[in-house]
Amino acid sequence: MPHRLIIIGAGGFGREVHDWASDAAAVGADWTVAGFLDDNPAALDGFGMPVGILGSPRTFEPTGDDRFVCAIGEPQDKLRIARDLRSRGARFTNVIHPTAHVGRRNRLGTGLILCPYSVITTNVTVGDFVSLNLHGTIGHDATVGDGCTLNNHTDVTGWVRMGEGVFLGSHASVLPHAKVGDYARIGAGTTVLRSAKPHTTIVGVPGKRLRMFESPPRRAG
Ligand SMILES: CC(C)(COP(=O)(O)OP(=O)(O)OC[C@H]1O[C@@H](n2cnc3c(N)ncnc32)[C@H](O)[C@@H]1OP(=O)(O)O)[C@@H](O)C(=O)NCCC(=O)NCCS
């Protein structure tokens, strides 16, 4: 019996993840997509999805057959909700699109989302609940902490050290050996040359600090 895959978050990224997971199931992944968890019961209205909202992530009770993946872009929200569900017995799985390429000698966590044409090369360490969006790459010997959201066309190069909950905007690059602190937000198109301090927003080429924050704004995209 295949597992029931439940996607947390029924926004635009959640709908994309539904399709990537369905593509993976078509070539052998052991789940069928059962539906979404979202606080907004109307989140899918008008989008023509074949499955619906099963409940709220705050109250849903996982069963042994359920497998979960968290399709929330904002890293703090993602980590809070995924860790809470895990503490209540939810078992997470990795959604890896058939066109994603995962090389050898990598250490990968659980709850990962690897979107079409994303690449993880070799000797990479990736924590739990990390998403790597379309055409994103993580190069050799890099480390990416729990809950990072790496958006389309991001480039994490060799030996990069990335903490927990980092947000990389579309087309952001992190150059070899650079360090990116916990919950840093790297703007779209930004290049991190050497480092980004924790809890800072960095923009531009080369990346400069825009601001420091205690708690990030609600929306990054
Ligand atoms: C970096 C980011 C998070 C900052 O958002 P913010 O805190 O709301 O910042 P603001 O929009 O108020 O911009 C503040 C300043 O930074 C500049 N700025 C913002 N983002 C920038 C970027 N990516 N590159 C260069 N400059 C940028 C703005 O022009 C503005 O400059 P000004 O003060 O001289 O006018 C956001 O702009 C960004 O790049 N998000 C990534 C979005 C993305 O890729 N999403 C993918 C999923 S859909």
The ligand as an SDF file (V2000), in Angstrom:
LIG
                    3D

 48 50  0  0  0  0  0  0  0  0999 V2000
   15.7610   41.2340    0.1150 C   0  0  0  0  0  0  0  0  0  0  0  0
   14.2680   41.3400    0.3340 C   0  0  0  0  0  0  0  0  0  0  0  0
   13.8020   40.1530    1.2470 C   0  0  0  0  0  0  0  0  0  0  0  0
   14.0400   42.6680    1.0430 C   0  0  0  0  0  0  0  0  0  0  0  0
   12.6950   42.8980    1.2020 O   0  0  0  0  0  0  0  0  0  0  0  0
   12.2640   44.1820    2.0940 P   0  0  0  0  0  0  0  0  0  0  0  0
   12.8770   44.0420    3.4410 O   0  0  0  0  0  0  0  0  0  0  0  0
   10.7750   44.2570    2.0170 O   0  0  0  0  0  0  0  0  0  0  0  0
   12.9870   45.3970    1.3660 O   0  0  0  0  0  0  0  0  0  0  0  0
   12.3620   46.6040    0.5350 P   0  0  0  0  0  0  0  0  0  0  0  0
   11.5360   46.0870   -0.5930 O   0  0  0  0  0  0  0  0  0  0  0  0
   11.7170   47.5180    1.5460 O   0  0  0  0  0  0  0  0  0  0  0  0
   13.6520   47.3020   -0.0860 O   0  0  0  0  0  0  0  0  0  0  0  0
   14.5500   48.0220    0.7280 C   0  0  0  0  0  0  0  0  0  0  0  0
   15.6790   48.5380   -0.1500 C   0  0  0  0  0  0  0  0  0  0  0  0
   16.4640   47.4390   -0.6080 O   0  0  0  0  0  0  0  0  0  0  0  0
   16.4970   47.3950   -2.0500 C   0  0  0  0  0  0  0  0  0  0  0  0
   16.3880   45.9840   -2.4240 N   0  0  0  0  0  0  0  0  0  0  0  0
   15.4340   45.0970   -2.0480 C   0  0  0  0  0  0  0  0  0  0  0  0
   15.6790   43.8950   -2.5670 N   0  0  0  0  0  0  0  0  0  0  0  0
   16.8020   44.0090   -3.2940 C   0  0  0  0  0  0  0  0  0  0  0  0
   17.5340   43.0800   -4.0680 C   0  0  0  0  0  0  0  0  0  0  0  0
   17.1500   41.8050   -4.1500 N   0  0  0  0  0  0  0  0  0  0  0  0
   18.6590   43.5200   -4.6730 N   0  0  0  0  0  0  0  0  0  0  0  0
   19.0560   44.8120   -4.5660 C   0  0  0  0  0  0  0  0  0  0  0  0
   18.3890   45.7490   -3.8340 N   0  0  0  0  0  0  0  0  0  0  0  0
   17.2680   45.3420   -3.2150 C   0  0  0  0  0  0  0  0  0  0  0  0
   15.2770   48.1970   -2.4880 C   0  0  0  0  0  0  0  0  0  0  0  0
   15.4590   48.7390   -3.7710 O   0  0  0  0  0  0  0  0  0  0  0  0
   15.2170   49.2540   -1.4150 C   0  0  0  0  0  0  0  0  0  0  0  0
   16.1980   50.2330   -1.6800 O   0  0  0  0  0  0  0  0  0  0  0  0
   15.9440   51.7820   -1.3100 P   0  0  0  0  0  0  0  0  0  0  0  0
   15.7470   51.8110    0.1860 O   0  0  0  0  0  0  0  0  0  0  0  0
   17.1960   52.4560   -1.7800 O   0  0  0  0  0  0  0  0  0  0  0  0
   14.7070   52.1650   -2.0580 O   0  0  0  0  0  0  0  0  0  0  0  0
   13.4560   41.2540   -0.9910 C   0  0  0  0  0  0  0  0  0  0  0  0
   13.5560   42.4510   -1.7390 O   0  0  0  0  0  0  0  0  0  0  0  0
   13.9030   40.1100   -1.8890 C   0  0  0  0  0  0  0  0  0  0  0  0
   14.8610   40.1910   -2.6820 O   0  0  0  0  0  0  0  0  0  0  0  0
   13.1780   38.9750   -1.7290 N   0  0  0  0  0  0  0  0  0  0  0  0
   13.4150   37.7940   -2.5030 C   0  0  0  0  0  0  0  0  0  0  0  0
   12.1420   37.4300   -3.2760 C   0  0  0  0  0  0  0  0  0  0  0  0
   12.2820   36.1120   -3.9680 C   0  0  0  0  0  0  0  0  0  0  0  0
   13.2580   35.8310   -4.6430 O   0  0  0  0  0  0  0  0  0  0  0  0
   11.2850   35.2550   -3.7860 N   0  0  0  0  0  0  0  0  0  0  0  0
   11.2960   33.9570   -4.4000 C   0  0  0  0  0  0  0  0  0  0  0  0
   10.0680   33.1970   -4.0600 C   0  0  0  0  0  0  0  0  0  0  0  0
    8.6380   33.8140   -4.8350 S   0  0  0  0  0  0  0  0  0  0  0  0
  1  2  1  0
  2  3  1  0
  2  4  1  0
  2 36  1  0
  4  5  1  0
  5  6  1  0
  6  7  2  0
  6  8  1  0
  6  9  1  0
  9 10  1  0
 10 11  2  0
 10 12  1  0
 10 13  1  0
 13 14  1  0
 14 15  1  0
 15 16  1  0
 15 30  1  0
 16 17  1  0
 17 18  1  0
 17 28  1  0
 18 19  1  0
 18 27  1  0
 19 20  2  0
 20 21  1  0
 21 22  1  0
 21 27  2  0
 22 23  1  0
 22 24  2  0
 24 25  1  0
 25 26  2  0
 26 27  1  0
 28 29  1  0
 28 30  1  0
 30 31  1  0
 31 32  1  0
 32 33  2  0
 32 34  1  0
 32 35  1  0
 36 37  1  0
 36 38  1  0
 38 39  2  0
 38 40  1  0
 40 41  1  0
 41 42  1  0
 42 43  1  0
 43 44  2  0
 43 45  1  0
 45 46  1  0
 46 47  1  0
 47 48  1  0
M  END
$$$$
